[in-house]
């Protein structure tokens, strides 16, 4: 992906030296070694592919929506230049020379001329798979390949057909396919301007220069070309997709023209002589020539220029090539109209110009609603829209742009401006129209009067316009709207509130309405304050049925005191006097309705808690006026550790309400996975809970909140237990009462985990609170973009997954750790996961190159040849799903022969991949 960042296909003015990134794209190639073949002779596994076409509905499973190269995939697949293979496309895989030749011939529309007579056409030693031989012979015959260069002895030391195509070789193939060999020869002696120009083969320099001049290929970052670098299937597809601008090949299923109509799942295309109608469906792909990302059908307006690719009357690919409508608009003053003669006249200083229309001409008002042509009054201002692409200048539309409007219409409320007192509607024909409302305008929903502020965009409405002003708006289908007021009563079915004008409002509750109270982590209905005098000021969100789906507290008159000091409590008057943190006194009245809490939970009576309210006792109070709603004996303080003073042996803890309190060092400090801690082991800024004794002047224990990612040592599902690895050793966790979830928050079973997995453990002190499994992806690194902070990994199932690091990444190797994504290399094998803090962890798998000796099936391991007599590291355990292959061909472990050279990749000392070299 790094090759895409700075590429701009349309900037033709760049010089060779100024361009620093390679054009890249995508091609819907098939599986191992077959990318371009539609079918192959029986037994020719190198050529066997499925005939699945890469339409939108049959999208490749490894190309997600928004994939950077999907435009070129859909385009070339629709033109049948590329064919799919079992729904896969594998864009990061390298392309072989024989595959590239077949694609070039398809691009040139010559592939059907290939003959089966190839027995004597290719010399001995020129190794090409049987399926591809006719195409390679044809390529030589058509000068797409240069016989002198390709058949030279030093070029035949390895198999020619299955050799990975290099960047400079593809540049030559591309220019020859375009018929621009003479252009390349003319600039063959010119330097390319790249820093690695000396590495470019002399015979390839002219082709590279020409490809650069045409904007088909550019350099890599660092001003290098990397001529011997491998070309991926993705890159090759884009080379040919872009090259169509210079190709003389005509594709039978490709048409260019003007969109004259789009409706009812069909598009009408005028191609200069006649019109064709294409059906559109969920499989149709829409793109713009000005961008790489997909657009929607709504972006393609009538009378714009497009290219349509499809067959049998169905469009597979539509590309907007010019978004400017090919029309002209004539404005003037309406004079008169002859319906029978299909003519109208405007008037100007020079006379009465005449315009002819036909039955297809539409007549609309200022809002776009259809009107009768005969209803246009003299001196109305009209706009005549005429097409400019047929040479006949047909009138498409006549629209009245000014005049008195009186009508009743339906549509959607698009927006409302309370200051200007205007509403914009989208009428039934899809046109926006804006009107100002009269002071007497009536707004309603289900016979209830609404204020203008209660109207919401998106609502379906009927509206009446009288003398250009809105007379009424009736909401026929509402969307979410909000109302505000003071909460006075709340029960299981309804909410009662006092509106700003003092009137009473009642709304039914929807099922399980959301409760939002600032400062509350998990607020419930019981936390809302409903009171005729001191009720919460709330915003109620109403659905289309006017039911309350959310209650949000905007403000409340609740008096909250945290850590207040008791001055006195009078059991006879039930009056409690306290001072707040600013030493200001407050008096509260307690009663049997007050909710009493201490560290043992809820205390049922005032009699029980009264004796505890002694002088200097710390309490938390929630009150409305003097009426106490809840009283809590302080047993703990929760907040952030803001200071640790080693001299005075004291700490400062800042609570959630912003108050800072100083305490001596607590004797006990708890943190998950750690023992024998002191305060100097706790980082400033940590979230903590400090517990206090009856005296409330010191902390007995400080528990630190942590979230750590740890490896699993074992999983004992039968006993609801697992073990996690920490720096201090393994820790046993009993999970019966601990929530277990996956990375999406869905509940999982303990048996879903296994030793070696990673989990995120959230804990308070030494007690775990929740455990979340961590998704890991292991495979080959296929793309790195250090500037964008992204990388892609192809896992062992063949799926390419992209990762965004957000600038926070850690590359872990046996010999150290790096925070630079650029330290990672393509083709390395790695395990990728997200740490508990969001950092992307990339653990590079160690690899050894050894010579195979034998396979021990009973022990599930391989044996390799010792490097020397002292080498004791020559027996390796295999993963149950070990991936063994040579190139794209999957092998069995039994197929390995003694002395085969193999690269062995390890994950936690277990072999996960073997590459036969």
N, C-alpha and C positions, 0 to 999 in steps of 0.2 A: 504493500500500500504506500510505502514511502515514495514510490516513483510517481504517484499521482498528484502529490500536494501542489507542486508549482506549475503543473502542466496547463497550458491554455492553447487549445487547438486552433482557435481563431486568431491568435496574435501572430500573423504571418510576418510581422516586421522584425521578429527576433533574429539575431545573428546566431551562428553556430556556437560562438563562445558564450553568448549571453544566456543560452538555455541550459538549465542544469538538472532537469529531471526527465525520465523516460516516459513516453506515452504508454499507458497500460490499459488493458481492457479485459474482456472475458469472452470465452467461447465455450459453447455447450458440448464439450467433448465427452466421449463415452468412457468406459472403464479401462482397465489396464491394457495399454498398448493398442487401443482400437479406435482412438478418438474420432476418426473421421469416416469410418466405414459404416455403411448401412447394413450390409450383410457380408457374409464370408463363406467360403467353402467349408463343408463339414470337416471338423478336425483342425481347422485353422483358428486356434484360440486367439491369435493376435489380431484377427480381423472380425471376430464375432461381436456384434453389438445388437441392441434392440433398435427398432424403428420408431421408438417413441419420439414424437416431436415436442420441442420445448415451448409449448404454448403457455399462456398465463395460467390456465387451470391445471396444466400438467407441469407446473413449475418444478425445476430441479430441487430436490430436497436439501441440497447444500447451498442453495442461493436464496437467501431471505429477502423480503421486501426491503428496499433501500440499499441493497448490496451495490458497491461502487460500480460494478460492471454490468448490471442487469440490462441496461439499455442495449448494449452490444449483443448480449446473449439472446434477447428476444428478437432483435433485428435479424441477425444471421440465421437464427433458427427458423424464423418465418420465411426467409428466403431459401431455406433448405440448403444453406451452405454448410451448416453444422447439424449434427444429429445426436440425440441423446442416447444414454446407455443406462437402462434400468433406473431412470429417474435421477441419475447422478451427473455431475458436471466437472468437479474437481479442478477448480481454476488454478491452483498453485502447483499442479504437477507439471514437470518439464515435458516439452514436445519433442518427438523424434523427427528426424529429417524426412522419413517416408510419410509420416502423418502430415507434416507441413506441406509436402508436395501435393498430396491429395486435396488439401484445403485450397491451395493456390489454383488448382485446376477447376475446382468447383467455383471459386471466385471468378475465374475467367470464363465460366460456362463451357468448359471443354471436357469435363470429366466423362461425358457420354461418348466421346470419341476414342476412349481407351480400347485397345484390342487385346484379345487373349493371346495373340501370337508374340510371345516374348522369349521363346526358347533361346534364340541366338542373338537377341537384341542387347543383352547385357553380358559383359565379359566375365570370365571366371574370376572369382575373388571379389566381385562387386555384389555384396551380400544384401539382398532385399527380401522381406517376407513375401511369400507367394501372392497374397492378396494385393499387395501394393505394386507388384512388378509392372502390370500394364500401365499404371499411372506414371511411374517413374520413366518408363520408355517413352510415353507420350510427352512428358516434360522435356526430355532431351530433344525429341523431334520438333517441339515448339519453341526451343531455345529458352525455356524457363530454367533449365539447368545447363551449365556449361560443361560439355563432355571432357574437354581438356583438363579442367580443374578437378572435376569430381572423380574422374577415372584415373587420375595420376597415382602412381604406385604408392607414394608416401601418404596418400589419402585413403588407402585401403587396408591399413594395418589393423583396423577394427571393423566390425560390421557397419556398413554404410547406412543401412536403413534404420536400424534401432539406435544409432548414435544420437545423443541429445543435440538438438539444434542450438547453435550459438547465436548471439546477437548479431554479429557481423554476417554470418551465413544467411540469417533471415532477412537482413537488410538487402542483400543481393537478390534473394528469391522474390522479395516484395517488388523491387524495382523492375526486375525482369518480367514479372507477371503484369506489370503496368505497361510494358513495352517501352520503357525509358532507359534501355541499356546505353544508347548513344549519349544521353544526358550524363549518365554516370561516367562514361569514358572521357567526356569533355572536362570533368572536374576531378579526374583520378589523381592528378599530381598536386592538387591543392591540399594543404594541411587541414585536418578536421577542426583544429582549435582546442581539442581536448588535452588534458594533462597527460593522458596515457596514449597519445597519438602514436608513439613508437611501437606500441603493442598491437596496433591494427595491421592486419595483413595487407600488403601492398595492393593485392588484387581486389581488395574489398573496400578500400578507402573511397573510391568514386561513388560506390553504391551508398555508403553511409552518408557522404556529403549530399547526395541527391535526396535521400530519405529525409535528411534534416531540412533541406531547402523546401521540401513539400510539406513539412510539418508533420511527418508521419512518425518520426522517432527523434528523441533528444537524448541528452546525457543524464548521468546520475549525479546526485549531490557530490560536491567536491570537484565538479567539472571533469568527470571521467566518463568514458563510454563503456568500459568493461567488455571489450569485443568478444572475449571467449566465454562470457557468462551465459548460463542457460536461459532460454526463453520459456516462460510458462504458457500454458494453454490460454490463460486469461490475456496475456500480452499479445499473443499471436492473433487472437480474434479481433482485438481492437485495431491492430495494424491493418487488417483487411477491411474492417468496418469503416475506418477513416479513409482508406485508400479508394473507396468507391467514388469519391469526388473526382478522381482522376482516371477512372476506368471507363472503357467504351462498352463493357458488357451490359447487356440488357436482360433483366430478369422478368420472366413472363408474369409473375404474380405481384409485380411492383408497379404502382400507378402514382402519378403526381398530378395535382390539380387544386381546384378550389372547392371548399366545403360549401354546398348550397343549402343543406338542410341536415339537422340532427334531431331526431325525435323517434319515440317509440322503439328504441333499440336499433335504429338504423341511421346510417350516414350516407348522404348523397354527395358524390364527387363529380364535378365537372372537369374533364381533362382536356378541354380545348375543342373537342369536336362533339362529343356526346357525354351523357351523364351515366354513371354507374351507381348502384345502390349496394352498400355493404351492410351486413348485419353485425351488430356489436354484442358482445356478451362479457361474462366475468373473466374470460380468458384473454380479452383484448388488452394489449399493453399500450400505454400512451406516454409519449416522450416529446421533448422539444429539441430541436437542433442546437439550441443555445445553451443547453445544460445536460448533465449526465444523469440527473435524478428524474424519477418518474413524475408525471403530472397527472391530473384527473381529466376526465372527459369534459368537465365544466370549463377547463382552460382552453378548449378548442371551440372558438366562436364561429358562427356562420360567416362565410365569405373570406375566410383566412386560407392560406396555402398550407397543404399537407402532403405527405407521402403516405400511401396506404399499401401495406403488404398483406396479402391474403389470397385465398383460393376458394372456389365454389361459393362465391358471394359472401364469404365470412372474413372479416378483418382480424388478422392476428396481431398486427403492429401498426400503429398510427403515429407519425411524427409530425409535429407542428413545425413547419419550416419558415413561416412568416406570419406573425400574429396580427399584422395590420390588415384589417378588413379591406377587401378590394372593392370599395364603394366610394361614391362621392355624395355629398349632401348639398342641396340647394335650398336656401331659405328665402322666403318671400311672403307677400301679402296675398291671401286668397281672394280671387275675383269671382269666378263661377265655375260650374262643373256640368258636363253633359254626361249623364249616366248611360244613356243609350249609345252615345258615341265613344264612351270610354276615354274622355278627354277632360282636362281641367286647365284653367288659365290662372296665372298669377298676374299681378299688376305692378309695374314699376314706372320710373320716369320716362322710359322709352316706349312703353306700350304694354301689351298683354301677351307674354310668351306662352306658348301652348305646350302641354305635356300629355303624352298618351300613356294610359295604363291598361292592365288586363285583369282577368279574373283572379290572378294570383297576387295582385297588389293588395296589401293590407292597409286599412285606415284605422288609426288609433288616436286616443286623446293624449293629453300631456302625461298621464299616468301609465300609458301603454295599454289601456283597455280598448277593445275593439269597438268601433263606432260605425254607423252607416255613413257612407261617403256623402249622401245627400244632407246629412245633419250639420255639415261644416257651414258656418255662417260667414257672410261676406266680411272682409277685413280681418278675419282671423289670421294670425301668424302661423305659417306651416313650414315644416321641413320635409323636403322630398329626398328620399334616399334612392340612388340609382347604382346599379352594378357597373363595373368598369372592365370586366374580364371577357365578355362575349363579343364586344364590338357593337351590340345593339342598345346598350345603355337602358336596359329595362328598369322601370320604376318598381322597386321592391316594397317601399312603405311610404305612406303619407301620414305625418304626425302633426296634430294641432299642438303647438307649443305654448300658446297663450289664448286666453278667452275665459269666459265665465264657466265654472264647472259646478254642475249640480248632478249628483249621482249617489246611488247606494251600491257598495261593492263589498267584497270579502277578500281576505288575504291574511298576511302575517304581519304583526307589529314588529318592525325591524329595529327601531330606536325611538327614544323620546328625549326631548330637550326641555327640561322643566323651566329653564330660564327664558328661552325664546318662545316657549309654549307651542312647540311644533312636534308633530309625530311623522315619522317616515314609515310608510306601509310598503310591503312587497305584495302587489296585487296578484290576482289569479293567473295572469299571463306572465308573471315573473319579473315585472318591471317595478322599480322603486318610484314612489311618488311621495312628496312631502307637503303637508298642509298645516296651517296654524289653527288652533282650536278657538272657538268662540267662548266668551265668558260664560255663556249659558250651556256649554257643552255638557252632555251627560255621559258618564262612564259607568259601566255596570258589568257584573258577572253573576249569573244565576239569580237575577232580580235584586242583588245587593249592590248598593251604590259604592263605587270605588273612588278614591282620590287619584289624581293623575300620577302621583308618586308610586302608587300601588300597581300601575301597569308595568308589565315586564316584557322585554324583548323575547320574541319567539312565540308569543301567544297568538292563537288563531282568532281572528276578529271579523265582525261585520261592522262597517263604518259608513256613515252618511255624511256627504259633503253638500253643504248648502251655501251657494254664492262664494265658493272657494274657501270656506271655513268648515272645520270639523263640527258637525252638529251633535253627533253621538258616536260612541264606540262601545260595542257589545262584545265582551270576551266570550267566545263560544267554546274554546278549549284552552284552559290556562296552562302556564308553565309555572315553575317555582317562583314564588314571590315572598316578600318578607313584610311583616308588620312589627311595630314596636309598642311597648307599654310597660306599666308596672305590674308585676305578677301579684295577684291578690288571692288566687285560689288554684289549687292543682289537685286533681284526683286521677283515678286510673283511666278515665275516658276523655276528660276535657281539661282545658286550661282557661282560666278567667284572668283578664288583665284590664287595666285602666289605660285608655288611650290618652294621647297628648291633649286632646280637647276635653278630657274629663269623662267621656262616655265609656260605657262598659263593653268589652269585647269578649266573645266566647268562641273558642275553636276546638273542634274535635281532635283528639290525638291519633296519629297514625300508629301502626304497630312498631314498637321499640324505637321511639324517637331518640335521636342523639342529644346528649346533654354536654354543653361546653361551658366550663367555668374556669376563667383564668387562674392559674396556680394549682389547679386540681389535676392530678395525673389520670385518675379514673373516676370522674364525677358521676353521681347517680341522681335520680329524681329527688331522693331524700336530702341531697345537699343544696337544693334550691330553696330560696326563702320566699314564701308566699304570705304577704301581710298587707292589710288595707292601708297601713301607714308607712311601713318600712320594707315593703316587698322589693325584690330584685327588679331592676330595669332590664328587660329582656328583649331580644329580637327573635321572633318566631318565623321559621321558614315553613311555608305552606306549599304543598304539592298541587297538582292540577285539580285534585278533588277538595282543595281547601283544608286538608288535614295537616296537622303540625308534624313535620318530620325532624325538626331540630329546634332546640331551645338553647340560645346562646345568651349568657349573662353579659350585659354591656357594662353595668355598674351596679353596685349594691351599697346600701347604707349600713351594712354590717360593721360593727366595731370589733376589730380583732386585736387582741393583745397577746404577744408571744413572750414568754419568760417574764411576765409581770410578777412583782413581789407583793405578797400579802401583807397588809398593814394590820387588818383585824377582820374578824367575822363575828357577827352578832346572831346567835342562834334564835333569838326571840323575833327580831325584826327581819331575819334572813337577808341582811345586807352585808355584802362583801366589799371591803375597801382595799384597793391595790394601787401601786404606783407602777407606771409604765417604765420603759427603758430610759426615758428622759426625765424620770422622777416626778412626772405629773400624776396627781391622784385621780382615781376613777372610782365611782360607787356603782355596784351592780346588785340587782335583786335576784335571789335564787328562789326556785320553787320546785315542785315535784315534776314539772314538765321539762326541767332542764336536764340535758344529757350529761351525766357525770362519768368521767373516764380516769382511770389510773393505770399503772403498768400491769395490773392484773386483768384489764379489760373494762367493761362497762359496769359501774357500781349502781345497783338498782335504786337506792334511796339517798335522799339528802342527809338523812341521819347517819349513814355510814361514812360519808365523806366529810361531814362537818368538822369532826375532831381533827382532821388532817390539815385544816386551813389555819395553821399557826403562823405567827409572825415570821416574815422573810421566806415563807414557803413560795417556790416558783410555780406559777400556774399559767395555762393558756386559756384565754377567755374569748368566746364569740358571743356578741350581744347585739340586740336591736334596742337602741336607746339604753334604758337601764335593765331591760328584760334579758336575762342570760339564757342563751340557747344551749350552750355547752360549756363545760368547765373540765379542764384536764389537769391533773397533777403531773408536772413535768418529770418524766423519767429518762428522757433522752433528748439530744440535740442532733439534728441532721443538717448537713451543709457541706461547705468546702473548707479544707484546711488551707488557711491563707498565710500562716507564719509558724515557724519552728525556731524558738530562741534557745540555743544551746547553752547560753550563759545563765539565763534565769530559769532554765528547764521548764519553759512554759510554751504553750501553743495558743494560736488564735483560730477560732472556728467561726465562719460566717454562715448564718442560717439563711434559709430561702427567702425570708422577709427582709434580708439586708442587714440584720443586726450582727455585730461582731462581739464575741465573748472570749475572754482569756481564761485558761485553765492551766494548772500544773500538769506536767507530764503524767499521762495515765499509766498505771502500773502494767496494764496488759494491752498489747497491740496485736490485732488479728488481721491476717491477710491470707487468702487462699493460696496454698502451695508453699507457704513460708512458715518457719518456726523460729522462736528465739528472737523476735523482732523488738526494736526500740523505735522511738519517734524519728530518729535520723534515717530510718529505713523507709519512711513514708514521704512521698514526693509532695511538695507544696502544690496545691491545686486539686489534690485527690478528693473524691467524694467520700465522705465518712459519716458514720453515726457514732456519737459519743454517749455512753450510758452513765447516768448519775445515780448516786445512792440517795437515801432519805434526806441527807443534809443538803444535797443538790449543789454543793460548792466545788466539787471535784468530779473528775471522770473516773469511773471504775474500769472501764474498758473502751477502747477505740477500735471500731470495726471499719475496715477499708472496703469500699465497693470496687470490685475489679471485673474486667472482662478479658479473658485470656484465651488464646488458641493453643490447644494442647493435643498431642498425639495420644491415641488410645493404645494402652498396653495390652488390654484384654477386654472381652465382653462376656459376662456371665448372665445371660438372659434368664436362666432358670431361677437364680437367686436375686434378680433385679439389681445387679451390681455391675459396675465397670471400673476399670482402672485407667487413670490418666498419668502421663509422664510429665514430671516437673523437674526443675533443676535440683530439687532436694530428694528426688526419687519418685516412685509410683505412689499415687494416692487413690484409695478405694472410695467410690461414691455409690451410695445406695439410692436408686433412682425411683423408688415406688411413689414418692410424693413430689418428684421434680418433673416439671414439664419438659418433654422431649419434642423438638421440632426440626424440620429441615430448613434449608436456606430461604424458602419462601414463607416460612411461618406455619406450615402444615404439620399437624401432629404425626409423629412416627413412633414405631415400636422399638424397644431396645434391641430386638433381633435384627433390625434394619442396619445396625452398626456392626463393625468388625474391627479387629485389631489392625492397627496401621492407619485407620481413618483419622481425620482431624475433626475436633469439635471446638466450638466456642463455649466456654464455661463462664456464666455470670454468677458472681458470688458476693455475699456480704460477710466480711470477715472470713472465717474458715468454713462457712456454710454455703455450699452451692445452691443457687436459686433456680437456674434454668440451664439446659444444655441444648445446643443447636449444632446439627451436623454441618460440615463444610464440604461444598462441592469442589472436587479437584478434576483437572483435565490433564492428561498425560499424552504426549505425542511429539511430533516433529515441529519445530518452529519454522513456519513457512513465510512469514512477513513480519517486518519490524519497521516502525516509523517512530524514531526517537523524538522528532519534532512534535508530532501529534500525540505522542505518548500511547501508542497502540501497538499490539502485536497479535499475530494469529498463530494458532497451533492446530495441526491436523492430528486428531486423535487416532487411536488404533482401530477405530471403526470406519475411518476414512472421512469423518466429518471435520470440516474446518471451522473452528470457533475463534471469534475475535474478542479481544480484551482491551478495555480502556483503563489505563492506569491512573488517570487524573493527576499525573505528575508524581505520584507516590509509588515507588517500585523498589523491590529489593531482589537482586540477582544473587542466589546462593550457590556457591560451588564448594567442592571439597577443600579448595585452597583459599577460601575467603569469600567475602561478601562485597557487592557493589550496589550502589544506588543509581547507576547510569544504565538506562535501557540499551544504550549503544554498545555496552560491553557484551551484550548477547549476540550470538551469531546465527545466521540462517542455517538450517539443517541440524542444529543441535537438538537433542531431545530434552524435554523439560516437563516438570510437573508444575502446573499453575493453579493458584488458589488465592482467595482474598483473606487477608489477616483480619483479626477481630476489629482493628481500627480502620479497615478499608484499604490498607496497603496491599498492593499486588505482590505476592510472593512467587518468584520464579526459581524453582530449584532445578538446576541443571543436572541431568542424570549422568553419572560417570560412565565411561565407555572404555573397553579394552579391545584391541585388535589381536586375535589369537588364531592358531591353527586348530581346526576341529580334530578330535581324536575319536570319541565314541559317545553313545547315548545310553544312559543307565535308566531304563524304563521303570524298574522297580523303585528306584530312589527318586525318580522324577528330576533327573539332573543330567547335564552334559559334562563331558570330560574333554579338556583341551590339552594340547601338547605343552609340556613345561618349557619355560623360557631358559631354565638352567637347572642344574641338579639340586639346587637349594630352593627351587620354586615349589611352595606348598599350596599356592593359590591357583589350582587348576581344575577344581570341581565346583560347578555352579548349579544351584537350584533353579528350576524353571517355574515361572508363573503359570498357573493353569491356562491363562489366555495369552501365552507368549506369542508375539507376532514374528514369524520367521518368513523372510522374503528375499528375493533378488530383483531389484527394481520394483516394478509393480506386480510381479508374479509371486503369489503366496506359496510357500513351501511347507512341507511337513518336516519335523525333526529327523524322521527316518531317511529323508532324501539327502541329508548332509553326508558327505563322504570324508574319509580320513584325509587330512592335510588341506581340506577346504579352508580358505582364508575367510574369517568371519569377524564382524564387528559386533561386540556383545554389550548391550546397554542394561544397566542395573538400576533398580528402584528398591531401596532398603535391602540391598544385598541379594535381591531376587532378580533373575533375568526376565525382562519384559519384552525385549526385542533382540532379534539376531538378524543381521544383514549379511548375506552371502556376497562376497566381493569377487 
